[in-house]
Amino acid sequence: MSAQALPLPATAAGRGVLRRLAASETRRYARHPLFVIGVLLCLLGLRPDAREASFANPIVPAAALGVLGLVAMASMTRDAAALRRAAGAPPVPERVQTAALVLACLLPFAVGLLWYGWNVRLYHVNPPPPDGFPFGPVTEGWRLAVLFGEGPMAALGGPLLGVVIGRWWPRRGVAPMVAVLLVAFVIAFQGLVAPLRPVRHVSPWTYFGGPFGVKGDPERMLLMSGSPQWWVGYLVCLCGLAVVAALWHDPRARTPRLRAVGAVLLAAAVVACVLAMVTGIDHTMVNPLGSP
């Protein structure tokens, strides 16, 4: 009997149904071509940069596991919904199937954690030079938060957004279009546009510094304002809101408890985002050493 044909859970046995269905969806995700490509790209992008050490690498898992994961999970969610419709009487409630898809998103997150562990080690083994990034008054917690937010959290958030898209907008072509729009939004808010730097923390992916340059030295390293620790908290809230939004598609899941969880997460996301903007480093800093 396949995971999609499991009987409707009635009591505590529902946990076993969810575990088996989640395992099935995780195996499907592991075999998805976009996930395989994403993992291979992450492996190819593990070498340290000469001036930024491992801080030049987070764009790889963000794109390979996050953006590609969005498209892959939207496709899987759409296929799962089609299987439910073809089965006639749904073998499991939609909310259970959604929860299984959400749990399958832990697979790219786990790959992101492996990437994170390797790059933290890489940073300590091959630290950046004095004219590199990061520099100045940054703590170990600051460094760890930047790598965690730009790596594993992107690897988790992209697929979770894919579940939301697959539930609410299952038409083919929607997920790639959202991915393109998301990338365009991130490009605008990643620090390239100077007037947007103070509010770039609203983006689900952004830089906290790098070779953004100054007049006369286009490769000079900058350290941007804000708190990456609070930004990671904001990303956690966004991921939680994605889960709530995906579950909300099932009318039977729209309980007062889920509504309350969504409201709390939304309020926490706003607070965390504002704190990410107004705490931490209070202005953009320029590395006193010029680029070579």
ZAMARGU-4260 file (C-alpha; in steps of 0.2 Angstrom, whole numbers, plus 5000, padded with zeros to 4 digits):
<rodrens>
0) 5000/5000/5000 | 5007/5017/4995 | 5009/5032/5007 | 4995/5040/4997 | 4983/5026/5000
5) 4984/5025/5019 | 4968/5024/5028 | 4961/5040/5037 | 4969/5041/5054 | 4957/5041/5069
10) 4967/5041/5085 | 4986/5041/5089 | 4988/5030/5074 | 4988/5046/5064 | 5005/5050/5070
15) 5011/5034/5062 | 5002/5039/5046 | 5010/5056/5046 | 5027/5048/5048 | 5025/5036/5034
20) 5018/5049/5022 | 5032/5061/5027 | 5045/5047/5024 | 5037/5044/5007 | 5037/5063/5002
25) 5055/5064/5008 | 5060/5050/4997 | 5051/5059/4982 | 5060/5075/4986 | 5077/5066/4987
30) 5074/5059/4969 | 5068/5075/4962 | 5080/5081/4948 | 5081/5099/4955 | 5086/5093/4972
35) 5099/5082/4965 | 5106/5097/4954 | 5105/5108/4969 | 5116/5097/4980 | 5128/5095/4966
40) 5129/5114/4964 | 5132/5116/4983 | 5146/5103/4982 | 5154/5113/4968 | 5153/5129/4978
45) 5162/5124/4994 | 5179/5132/4990 | 5183/5148/5000 | 5185/5165/4992 | 5202/5174/4993
50) 5195/5190/5001 | 5178/5184/5009 | 5183/5166/5015 | 5167/5156/5016 | 5156/5172/5016
55) 5156/5172/4997 | 5147/5155/4997 | 5130/5157/5004 | 5122/5162/4987 | 5125/5144/4981
60) 5113/5135/4994 | 5101/5150/4993 | 5099/5147/4974 | 5102/5129/4973 | 5092/5123/4987
65) 5081/5138/4990 | 5075/5144/4973 | 5076/5127/4965 | 5068/5119/4980 | 5053/5131/4978
70) 5050/5125/4961 | 5053/5107/4966 | 5041/5107/4981 | 5028/5117/4972 | 5028/5103/4959
75) 5027/5089/4972 | 5013/5098/4981 | 5003/5100/4965 | 5006/5081/4961 | 5000/5076/4978
80) 4984/5086/4976 | 4981/5078/4959 | 4983/5060/4967 | 4971/5065/4981 | 4958/5070/4968
85) 4961/5055/4957 | 4958/5044/4973 | 4940/5050/4975 | 4937/5049/4993 | 4953/5057/5001
90) 4964/5043/5009 | 4971/5056/5021 | 4965/5073/5026 | 4973/5087/5016 | 4981/5095/5032
95) 4990/5078/5035 | 4997/5078/5017 | 5002/5096/5019 | 5011/5092/5035 | 5020/5078/5027
100) 5026/5089/5013 | 5032/5102/5026 | 5042/5088/5035 | 5050/5084/5018 | 5057/5101/5018
105) 5068/5096/5032 | 5079/5087/5019 | 5086/5102/5010 | 5087/5110/5027 | 5098/5096/5033
110) 5109/5098/5017 | 5110/5117/5022 | 5115/5112/5039 | 5129/5101/5032 | 5134/5116/5021
115) 5134/5127/5036 | 5145/5116/5047 | 5158/5115/5033 | 5158/5134/5030 | 5160/5138/5048
120) 5175/5127/5049 | 5181/5134/5032 | 5180/5152/5040 | 5191/5147/5055 | 5204/5137/5044
125) 5205/5150/5030 | 5200/5167/5038 | 5198/5182/5027 | 5213/5194/5025 | 5213/5211/5034
130) 5206/5220/5018 | 5193/5207/5016 | 5176/5203/5024 | 5170/5202/5038 | 5180/5215/5047
135) 5178/5227/5061 | 5167/5225/5077 | 5159/5209/5073 | 5157/5195/5085 | 5157/5176/5082
140) 5138/5176/5085 | 5137/5189/5071 | 5147/5178/5059 | 5137/5162/5063 | 5120/5171/5061
145) 5125/5178/5044 | 5130/5161/5037 | 5115/5152/5045 | 5102/5165/5038 | 5110/5165/5021
150) 5112/5146/5020 | 5101/5134/5030 | 5087/5146/5032 | 5086/5149/5013 | 5087/5130/5010
155) 5072/5128/5021 | 5062/5144/5017 | 5062/5141/4998 | 5054/5124/4998 | 5041/5129/5012
160) 5036/5143/5000 | 5034/5130/4987 | 5022/5121/4997 | 5011/5137/4999 | 5012/5140/4980
165) 5007/5122/4977 | 4992/5123/4988 | 4985/5140/4984 | 4991/5142/4966 | 4994/5125/4958
170) 4994/5130/4940 | 5010/5126/4930 | 5021/5140/4928 | 5016/5150/4944 | 5031/5143/4954
175) 5044/5148/4941 | 5036/5165/4939 | 5036/5167/4958 | 5054/5162/4959 | 5059/5175/4946
180) 5050/5188/4955 | 5058/5183/4972 | 5075/5184/4964 | 5072/5201/4957 | 5066/5207/4974
185) 5081/5200/4983 | 5093/5208/4971 | 5085/5225/4974 | 5086/5222/4993 | 5103/5213/4995
190) 5113/5229/4997 | 5117/5234/4979 | 5104/5249/4980 | 5112/5261/4993 | 5095/5269/4999
195) 5087/5252/5002 | 5102/5246/5013 | 5094/5251/5030 | 5078/5242/5026 | 5085/5227/5016
200) 5081/5216/5031 | 5063/5214/5025 | 5070/5203/5011 | 5071/5184/5015 | 5089/5184/5008
205) 5101/5198/5009 | 5120/5202/5012 | 5128/5210/5027 | 5143/5216/5018 | 5155/5212/5004
210) 5164/5220/4990 | 5151/5234/4986 | 5164/5247/4984 | 5166/5266/4986 | 5171/5280/4975
215) 5188/5276/4967 | 5188/5258/4974 | 5174/5248/4967 | 5180/5232/4976 | 5182/5240/4993
220) 5174/5229/5007 | 5159/5236/5016 | 5150/5231/5032 | 5132/5235/5032 | 5121/5240/5047
225) 5109/5229/5056 | 5108/5213/5067 | 5109/5196/5058 | 5103/5188/5074 | 5087/5196/5074
230) 5086/5194/5055 | 5087/5175/5057 | 5073/5176/5070 | 5063/5185/5057 | 5066/5171/5044
235) 5061/5158/5057 | 5044/5168/5059 | 5042/5168/5040 | 5045/5149/5039 | 5032/5147/5052
240) 5020/5158/5043 | 5023/5148/5027 | 5017/5132/5036 | 5002/5141/5043 | 4997/5147/5026
245) 4999/5130/5018 | 4989/5122/5032 | 4975/5135/5030 | 4971/5129/5013 | 4962/5115/5021
250) 4945/5122/5028 | 4945/5109/5042 | 4962/5115/5048 | 4956/5133/5051 | 4955/5131/5069
255) 4956/5146/5082 | 4973/5138/5088 | 4980/5139/5070 | 4973/5157/5068 | 4981/5162/5085
260) 4998/5154/5080 | 4998/5164/5063 | 4994/5180/5072 | 5008/5177/5085 | 5020/5173/5071
265) 5015/5188/5061 | 5017/5200/5075 | 5034/5192/5080 | 5040/5193/5062 | 5036/5212/5062
270) 5045/5215/5078 | 5060/5204/5073 | 5062/5213/5056 | 5061/5230/5065 | 5074/5225/5077
275) 5085/5218/5063 | 5085/5235/5056 | 5088/5246/5071 | 5100/5235/5082 | 5117/5229/5079
280) 5129/5239/5068 | 5121/5256/5066 | 5129/5262/5050 | 5138/5255/5035 | 5156/5254/5038
285) 5170/5254/5025 | 5186/5243/5027 | 5200/5255/5030 | 5211/5244/5019 | 5208/5246/5000
290) 5206/5232/4988 | 5222/5225/4981
</rodrens>
